[in-house]
Amino acid sequence: MPTALEHIRVIDFGQYIAGPLLGMLLADQGAEVVRVEPPGGPVWDALANGT
């Protein structure tokens, strides 16, 4: 079954809570999300950052 954002690609440069959470919500709706982290990893450890 097709999803709402099936053919959409998103580049996620977000940090803290809002950016990674939005990327996760977009992926849940079918978007392809490419996460780009700063050198050394996320500045803040949170579940939304995947850590």
KEDOMI-978622 format. One record per atom (N, C-alpha, C): atom name; x, z, y negated. Coordinates in nm, 4 decimals. Example, Ala and Ser with C-alpha at 12.3 -4.5 7.8 and 13.67 -1.06 7.14 Angstrom:
SITE   atome         c1         c3         c2
SITE       N     1.3190     0.7800     0.5690
SITE      CA     1.2300     0.7800     0.4500
SITE       C     1.3200     0.7800     0.3300
SITE       N     1.2850     0.7080     0.2250
SITE      CA     1.3670     0.7140     0.1060
SITE       C     1.2900     0.7870    -0.0030
//
This chain:
SITE   atome         c1         c3         c2
SITE       N     0.0838     0.0000     0.1177
SITE      CA     0.0000     0.0000     0.0000
SITE       C     0.0886     0.0000    -0.1246
SITE       N     0.0687    -0.0931    -0.2164
SITE      CA     0.1508    -0.0984    -0.3371
SITE       C     0.1286     0.0243    -0.4263
SITE       N     0.2343     0.0612    -0.4957
SITE      CA     0.2256     0.1748    -0.5885
SITE       C     0.2266     0.1236    -0.7321
SITE       N     0.1963     0.2117    -0.8253
SITE      CA     0.1814     0.1725    -0.9657
SITE       C     0.3108     0.1178    -1.0264
SITE       N     0.4250     0.1702    -0.9871
SITE      CA     0.5530     0.1311    -1.0488
SITE       C     0.6474     0.0652    -0.9484
SITE       N     0.5922    -0.0044    -0.8540
SITE      CA     0.6702    -0.0576    -0.7417
SITE       C     0.7848    -0.1488    -0.7845
SITE       N     0.7699    -0.2302    -0.8854
SITE      CA     0.8739    -0.3266    -0.9239
SITE       C     0.9474    -0.2860    -1.0515
SITE       N     0.9439    -0.1585    -1.0851
SITE      CA     1.0088    -0.1081    -1.2067
SITE       C     1.1392    -0.0392    -1.1682
SITE       N     1.2457    -0.0666    -1.2450
SITE      CA     1.3742     0.0016    -1.2266
SITE       C     1.4017     0.0864    -1.3491
SITE       N     1.4502     0.2080    -1.3269
SITE      CA     1.4755     0.3040    -1.4338
SITE       C     1.6181     0.3559    -1.4178
SITE       N     1.6907     0.3661    -1.5276
SITE      CA     1.8225     0.4296    -1.5273
SITE       C     1.8053     0.5669    -1.5902
SITE       N     1.8406     0.6700    -1.5158
SITE      CA     1.8220     0.8084    -1.5597
SITE       C     1.9552     0.8668    -1.6039
SITE       N     1.9692     0.8893    -1.7359
SITE      CA     2.0863     0.9550    -1.7929
SITE       C     2.0538     1.0998    -1.8296
SITE       N     1.9363     1.1466    -1.7907
SITE      CA     1.8850     1.2756    -1.8363
SITE       C     1.9623     1.3951    -1.7839
SITE       N     1.9567     1.5019    -1.8600
SITE      CA     2.0172     1.6295    -1.8234
SITE       C     1.9136     1.7393    -1.8406
SITE       N     1.9488     1.8588    -1.7994
SITE      CA     1.8627     1.9767    -1.8079
SITE       C     1.7378     1.9558    -1.7240
SITE       N     1.6192     1.9774    -1.7733
SITE      CA     1.4996     1.9687    -1.6900
SITE       C     1.4224     1.8392    -1.7126
SITE       N     1.3995     1.8030    -1.8366
SITE      CA     1.3066     1.6937    -1.8677
SITE       C     1.3502     1.5592    -1.8096
SITE       N     1.4764     1.5222    -1.8248
SITE      CA     1.5228     1.3916    -1.7771
SITE       C     1.5120     1.3752    -1.6268
SITE       N     1.5742     1.4641    -1.5487
SITE      CA     1.5657     1.4495    -1.4036
SITE       C     1.4231     1.4645    -1.3497
SITE       N     1.3434     1.5503    -1.4124
SITE      CA     1.2053     1.5669    -1.3677
SITE       C     1.1264     1.4388    -1.3892
SITE       N     1.1456     1.3750    -1.5022
SITE      CA     1.0763     1.2489    -1.5279
SITE       C     1.1206     1.1419    -1.4279
SITE       N     1.2496     1.1357    -1.3983
SITE      CA     1.2975     1.0404    -1.2977
SITE       C     1.2340     1.0649    -1.1623
SITE       N     1.2182     1.1913    -1.1260
SITE      CA     1.1555     1.2253    -0.9991
SITE       C     1.0076     1.1841    -0.9981
SITE       N     0.9379     1.2071    -1.1086
SITE      CA     0.7967     1.1688    -1.1164
SITE       C     0.7797     1.0169    -1.1110
SITE       N     0.8690     0.9431    -1.1781
SITE      CA     0.8635     0.7970    -1.1733
SITE       C     0.8913     0.7462    -1.0319
SITE       N     0.9865     0.8080    -0.9639
SITE      CA     1.0169     0.7684    -0.8261
SITE       C     0.8987     0.7969    -0.7340
SITE       N     0.8290     0.9071    -0.7585
SITE      CA     0.7105     0.9388    -0.6783
SITE       C     0.6019     0.8323    -0.6928
SITE       N     0.6008     0.7637    -0.8069
SITE      CA     0.5014     0.6593    -0.8306
SITE       C     0.5518     0.5210    -0.7893
SITE       N     0.6731     0.5152    -0.7307
SITE      CA     0.7221     0.3906    -0.6739
SITE       C     0.8352     0.3227    -0.7491
SITE       N     0.8769     0.3765    -0.8626
SITE      CA     0.9863     0.3156    -0.9377
SITE       C     1.1191     0.3377    -0.8651
SITE       N     1.2103     0.2435    -0.8828
SITE      CA     1.3461     0.2600    -0.8322
SITE       C     1.4263     0.3290    -0.9419
SITE       N     1.4724     0.4503    -0.9171
SITE      CA     1.5417     0.5298    -1.0179
SITE       C     1.6892     0.5381    -0.9808
SITE       N     1.7750     0.4973    -1.0753
SITE      CA     1.9197     0.5068    -1.0571
SITE       C     1.9686     0.6188    -1.1487
SITE       N     2.0226     0.7210    -1.0874
SITE      CA     2.0676     0.8377    -1.1636
SITE       C     2.2154     0.8227    -1.1975
SITE       N     2.2495     0.8440    -1.3240
SITE      CA     2.3872     0.8381    -1.3709
SITE       C     2.4246     0.9760    -1.4225
SITE       N     2.5241     1.0370    -1.3600
SITE      CA     2.5660     1.1716    -1.3998
SITE       C     2.6955     1.1642    -1.4787
SITE       N     2.7180     1.2625    -1.5654
SITE      CA     2.8438     1.2662    -1.6399
SITE       C     2.9602     1.2996    -1.5454
SITE       N     3.0818     1.2647    -1.5858
SITE      CA     3.1971     1.3024    -1.5033
SITE       C     3.1996     1.4545    -1.4824
SITE       N     3.2214     1.4963    -1.3616
SITE      CA     3.2225     1.6393    -1.3328
SITE       C     3.0874     1.6929    -1.2892
SITE       N     2.9853     1.6101    -1.2858
SITE      CA     2.8539     1.6526    -1.2400
SITE       C     2.7652     1.7054    -1.3509
SITE       N     2.6455     1.7529    -1.3139
SITE      CA     2.5510     1.8014    -1.4130
SITE       C     2.6052     1.9224    -1.4889
SITE       N     2.5665     1.9311    -1.6147
SITE      CA     2.6091     2.0429    -1.6982
SITE       C     2.5374     2.1702    -1.6566
SITE       N     2.4126     2.1566    -1.6133
SITE      CA     2.3296     2.2712    -1.5789
SITE       C     2.2742     2.2526    -1.4390
SITE       N     2.2950     2.3494    -1.3505
SITE      CA     2.2454     2.3402    -1.2140
SITE       C     2.0973     2.3738    -1.2101
SITE       N     2.0177     2.2834    -1.1575
SITE      CA     1.8730     2.3044    -1.1422
SITE       C     1.8255     2.2236    -1.0230
SITE       N     1.7124     2.2618    -0.9672
SITE      CA     1.6576     2.1885    -0.8537
SITE       C     1.6276     2.0435    -0.8902
SITE       N     1.5854     2.0185    -1.0134
SITE      CA     1.5547     1.8818    -1.0572
SITE       C     1.6801     1.7958    -1.0637
SITE       N     1.7970     1.8562    -1.0769
SITE      CA     1.9226     1.7813    -1.0789
SITE       C     1.9689     1.7447    -0.9389
SITE       N     1.9010     1.7952    -0.8382
SITE      CA     1.9397     1.7653    -0.7000
SITE       C     2.0506     1.8539    -0.6490
SITE       N     2.0752     1.9677    -0.7168
SITE      CA     2.1803     2.0581    -0.6702
SITE       C     2.1213     2.1809    -0.6068
//
